[in-house]
């Protein structure tokens, strides 16, 4: 990147750790996302777990991106507070979170909330609780196509779950949710081939379900597979990291031309021995999975 980093002139008044955003780069990244889907912003459902910032979400909304994906109920609340049209909470809710999710509709009537399911047991609980509250809620079936983190495998069980949801008075099936974050090959052609191969069986069952409900949608992937799924105009894409971008993805996803839009402000708080410094940023606050 040729541009110089900011020099924070009032750094003595800025607490740390904190984040510094590069607004021009942020605007570029949002505009680039929109251009990659040919301006069809209804095909974008950015994941907000990367930024969690109302001001960033407002910039997305200003670009006519109105639908979001969230990991937590708190993130969904942030999106609703700034005016999101819809928010999908992309993990299966259990325990007290079921009623917290249903209460979102009461607190934010102008936002449509949805969540994912991968079993009849959880669908039954969600339907029962929604019925008690007199709420109809939208759901997507979460499909496991190889990542083995969540979801139901493509097969007869997927059709049985969809059939059960159709009997639930308070649940409305919107489509399938497929996350393929395990596919991160540096070479785009190899990555794309693996992504499409991994979807073949899912697409078969999706087409079967669409015979009963032609309006069903399919929400696919994250940032690594964004440039693959955008090639099929019937898919809704869920890039997230590309809004702020990072070094790891810039090295791996070389076909994606986003700009670094954020830095973490941190301070040296100790020099315990020669050649070692300690900062106040915290390893876990950034990401513990990378060296």
C-alpha positions as MATLAB code, in Angstrom:
seq = 'XXXXXXXXXXXXXXXXXXXXXXXXXXXXXXXXXXXXXXXXXXXXXXXXXXXXXXXXXXXXXXXXXXXXXXXXXXXXXXXXXXXXXXXXXXXXXXXXXXXXXXXXXXXXXXXXXXXXXXXXXXXXXXXXXXXXXXXXXXXXXXXXXXXXXXXXXXXXXXXXXXXXXXXXXXXXXXXXXXXXXXXXXXXXXXXXXXXXXXXXXXXXXXXXXXXXXXXXXXXXXXXXXXXXXXXXXXXXXXXXXXXXXXXXXXXXXXXXXXXXXXXXXXXXXXXXXXXXXXXXXXXXXXXXXXX';
ca = [
       0.000    0.000    0.000;
       1.531    3.283   -1.107;
      -0.393    5.635    1.180;
       1.286    6.591    4.443;
      -0.271    5.495    7.707;
      -1.883    8.111    9.900;
       0.190    9.879   12.478;
      -2.179   10.505   15.389;
      -1.425   14.047   16.526;
      -3.489   13.804   19.714;
      -2.262   10.339   20.647;
      -1.899   11.342   24.324;
      -5.677   11.677   24.550;
      -6.428    8.421   22.696;
      -6.893    5.412   24.945;
      -5.450    2.053   23.982;
      -6.085   -0.469   22.746;
      -8.372    1.220   20.249;
      -8.960    1.165   16.531;
      -8.106    3.800   13.937;
     -10.205    3.680   10.777;
      -9.102    4.932    7.361;
     -12.356    6.362    6.085;
     -11.307    6.689    2.436;
     -10.129    3.082    2.366;
     -13.308    1.975    4.112;
     -15.396    3.742    1.493;
     -13.279    2.181   -1.258;
     -13.806   -1.329    0.158;
     -17.562   -0.862    0.429;
     -17.744    0.540   -3.092;
     -15.621   -2.339   -4.399;
     -17.933   -4.890   -2.752;
     -20.906   -3.259   -4.441;
     -19.172   -3.162   -7.825;
     -18.304   -6.867   -7.618;
     -22.022   -7.728   -7.465;
     -22.788   -5.210  -10.248;
     -24.630   -2.901   -7.858;
     -27.101   -5.613   -6.799;
     -26.808   -4.857   -3.105;
     -29.575   -7.336   -2.249;
     -26.921   -9.992   -2.979;
     -24.751   -8.680   -0.145;
     -25.216   -9.728    3.470;
     -21.961   -8.564    5.101;
     -20.946  -10.261    8.319;
     -20.556   -7.554   10.975;
     -18.504   -9.596   13.461;
     -15.294   -8.093   12.062;
     -16.173   -4.472   12.756;
     -19.018   -4.408   15.323;
     -19.110   -0.619   14.823;
     -22.295    1.400   14.270;
     -20.453    4.049   12.228;
     -19.169    1.389    9.819;
     -22.656   -0.086    9.503;
     -24.026    3.383    8.746;
     -21.553    3.652    5.865;
     -22.737    0.283    4.559;
     -26.356    1.424    4.823;
     -25.484    4.639    2.953;
     -24.311    2.408    0.089;
     -27.717    0.687    0.046;
     -26.434   -2.425    1.817;
     -29.262   -3.104    4.244;
     -29.045   -6.808    5.096;
     -26.491   -8.122    7.580;
     -25.228  -11.299    9.174;
     -24.262  -11.410   12.859;
     -22.678  -13.912   15.231;
     -24.349  -12.706   18.410;
     -27.563  -11.116   19.601;
     -25.573   -8.059   20.718;
     -24.256   -7.593   17.160;
     -27.795   -7.936   15.825;
     -28.927   -5.204   18.223;
     -26.200   -2.855   16.961;
     -27.299   -3.411   13.349;
     -30.964   -2.878   14.209;
     -30.236    0.315   16.133;
     -28.627    1.915   13.062;
     -31.482    0.889   10.748;
     -30.709   -2.510    9.208;
     -33.569   -3.941    7.165;
     -32.730   -7.513    8.138;
     -30.236   -9.360   10.325;
     -29.446  -13.073   10.235;
     -27.923  -14.475   13.430;
     -25.730  -17.165   11.932;
     -25.538  -19.693   14.689;
     -28.110  -22.050   16.127;
     -29.622  -20.560   19.258;
     -30.065  -22.668   22.380;
     -30.981  -22.027   26.013;
     -31.880  -18.454   27.060;
     -30.745  -17.083   23.697;
     -33.912  -18.420   22.073;
     -36.123  -15.961   23.931;
     -33.549  -13.164   23.672;
     -33.673  -13.641   19.902;
     -37.468  -13.621   19.780;
     -37.586  -10.459   21.897;
     -35.519   -8.630   19.261;
     -38.601   -8.450   17.051;
     -40.516   -6.740   19.853;
     -37.744   -4.201   20.529;
     -36.930   -3.478   16.864;
     -40.136   -3.857   14.840;
     -38.610   -2.244   11.740;
     -35.917   -4.915   11.379;
     -36.585   -8.468   10.197;
     -34.583  -10.990   12.226;
     -33.791  -14.562   11.246;
     -31.619  -17.397   12.515;
     -30.323  -20.796   11.434;
     -31.350  -24.328   12.381;
     -29.775  -27.716   11.774;
     -31.980  -30.104   13.766;
     -35.606  -30.920   14.340;
     -35.080  -30.673   18.107;
     -34.019  -27.021   18.020;
     -36.656  -26.185   15.401;
     -39.303  -27.593   17.732;
     -38.098  -25.479   20.675;
     -37.892  -22.285   18.604;
     -41.379  -22.879   17.219;
     -42.857  -23.514   20.671;
     -41.330  -20.378   22.166;
     -42.281  -18.237   19.164;
     -45.860  -19.516   19.357;
     -46.052  -18.573   23.056;
     -45.058  -15.012   22.163;
     -47.310  -14.828   19.113;
     -44.300  -14.264   16.826;
     -43.593  -15.684   13.377;
     -39.870  -15.978   12.763;
     -37.765  -16.570    9.655;
     -35.218  -19.396    9.615;
     -32.574  -20.799    7.298;
     -31.340  -24.384    7.397;
     -27.617  -24.439    8.163;
     -25.870  -26.948    5.873;
     -22.538  -28.605    6.662;
     -20.690  -29.028    3.376;
     -17.342  -30.044    4.805;
     -16.250  -27.525    7.428;
     -17.695  -29.689   10.227;
     -18.316  -26.764   12.545;
     -22.116  -26.681   12.424;
     -25.005  -27.598   10.192;
     -26.763  -30.665    8.857;
     -25.163  -32.675    6.071;
     -26.820  -32.648    2.663;
     -29.034  -35.726    2.482;
     -32.430  -37.071    3.413;
     -32.141  -35.508    6.874;
     -32.042  -32.069    5.255;
     -35.329  -32.738    3.461;
     -36.880  -34.105    6.661;
     -35.861  -30.976    8.576;
     -37.362  -28.748    5.868;
     -40.567  -30.805    5.952;
     -40.764  -30.463    9.737;
     -40.265  -26.688    9.567;
     -43.156  -26.503    7.096;
     -45.433  -27.954    9.808;
     -44.345  -25.336   12.366;
     -46.921  -22.567   12.568;
     -44.443  -19.972   13.866;
     -41.448  -20.770   11.612;
     -41.017  -19.597    8.036;
     -38.288  -21.300    5.982;
     -36.344  -18.757    3.931;
     -33.673  -20.994    2.427;
     -30.266  -22.553    3.081;
     -27.168  -21.158    4.776;
     -23.818  -22.646    3.704;
     -20.507  -21.524    5.174;
     -17.324  -22.849    3.543;
     -14.651  -21.008    5.531;
     -12.342  -24.044    5.436;
     -11.637  -23.500    1.725;
      -8.832  -20.923    1.529;
      -6.462  -22.033   -1.243;
      -4.162  -19.244   -2.417;
      -4.865  -20.059   -6.054;
      -8.317  -18.760   -6.972;
      -9.007  -21.463   -9.583;
      -8.227  -24.243   -7.107;
     -10.276  -22.571   -4.403;
     -13.175  -21.976   -6.766;
     -13.140  -25.586   -7.941;
     -13.236  -26.897   -4.357;
     -16.040  -24.477   -3.443;
     -18.199  -25.517   -6.396;
     -17.461  -29.222   -5.869;
     -18.434  -28.860   -2.232;
     -21.752  -27.320   -3.243;
     -22.809  -29.917   -5.811;
     -24.803  -32.105   -3.429;
     -26.159  -29.083   -1.556;
     -27.429  -27.592   -4.826;
     -29.172  -30.854   -5.656;
     -31.205  -30.726   -2.450;
     -31.722  -26.997   -2.780;
     -33.335  -27.477   -6.187;
     -35.520  -30.236   -4.724;
     -36.732  -27.874   -1.992;
     -37.344  -25.086   -4.510;
     -39.842  -27.269   -6.327;
     -42.074  -26.793   -3.286;
     -41.024  -23.203   -2.580;
     -39.470  -21.348   -5.544;
     -38.706  -18.278   -3.403;
     -36.089  -20.033   -1.254;
     -32.687  -18.312   -1.102;
     -29.180  -19.586   -0.548;
     -26.701  -17.579    1.559;
     -23.127  -18.650    0.879;
     -19.644  -18.275    2.266;
     -17.557  -15.491    3.746;
     -14.687  -13.384    2.452;
     -12.472  -16.244    1.115;
     -15.274  -17.591   -1.079;
     -16.858  -14.212   -1.885;
     -15.236  -14.005   -5.322;
     -16.547  -17.481   -6.152;
     -20.139  -17.150   -4.994;
     -20.616  -13.738   -6.608;
     -20.233  -15.465  -10.008;
     -23.613  -17.166   -9.482;
     -26.173  -14.370   -9.417;
     -28.724  -16.499   -7.582;
     -26.587  -16.626   -4.420;
     -26.477  -14.146   -1.551;
     -22.886  -13.523   -0.443;
     -21.578  -12.798    3.060;
     -18.149  -11.154    2.945;
     -17.032   -9.637    6.241;
     -13.289   -9.137    6.637;
     -13.026   -7.304    3.312;
     -14.769   -4.267    4.817;
     -11.648   -3.565    6.915;
      -9.288   -6.064    5.204;
      -6.179   -7.623    6.720;
      -2.688   -8.797    5.859;
      -3.470  -12.523    5.987;
      -6.246  -12.316    3.427;
      -4.292   -9.933    1.202;
      -1.598  -12.604    0.914;
      -4.011  -15.509    0.401;
      -6.831  -13.963   -1.644;
      -4.769  -12.170   -4.241;
      -7.664  -11.742   -6.662;
      -9.417   -9.535   -4.107;
      -8.227   -5.937   -4.328;
      -9.352   -4.402   -1.052;
      -7.390   -1.906    1.048;
      -6.321   -1.977    4.682;
      -8.848    0.273    6.408;
      -8.001   -0.134   10.084;
      -5.092   -0.214   12.509;
      -5.021   -1.051   16.199;
      -3.574    1.656   18.446;
      -1.503    0.113   21.231;
       1.152    1.199   23.714;
       4.302   -0.353   25.071;
       3.642   -0.849   28.782;
       6.795   -2.733   29.795;
      10.264   -3.814   28.662;
      10.787   -6.870   30.891;
      14.133   -7.876   29.381;
      16.395   -7.071   26.455;
      14.734   -7.644   23.097;
      11.198   -8.040   24.510;
       8.411   -5.515   24.874;
       4.921   -5.936   26.308;
       2.005   -4.005   24.803;
      -1.495   -3.351   26.128;
      -3.225   -4.749   23.058;
      -3.650   -8.319   24.264;
      -3.014  -11.379   22.089;
      -6.563  -12.676   22.423;
      -8.147   -9.335   21.541;
      -6.767   -9.559   18.007;
      -6.746  -13.239   17.094;
      -5.215  -16.199   18.922;
      -5.133  -18.541   15.910;
      -2.192  -16.862   14.125;
       1.445  -16.690   15.230;
];
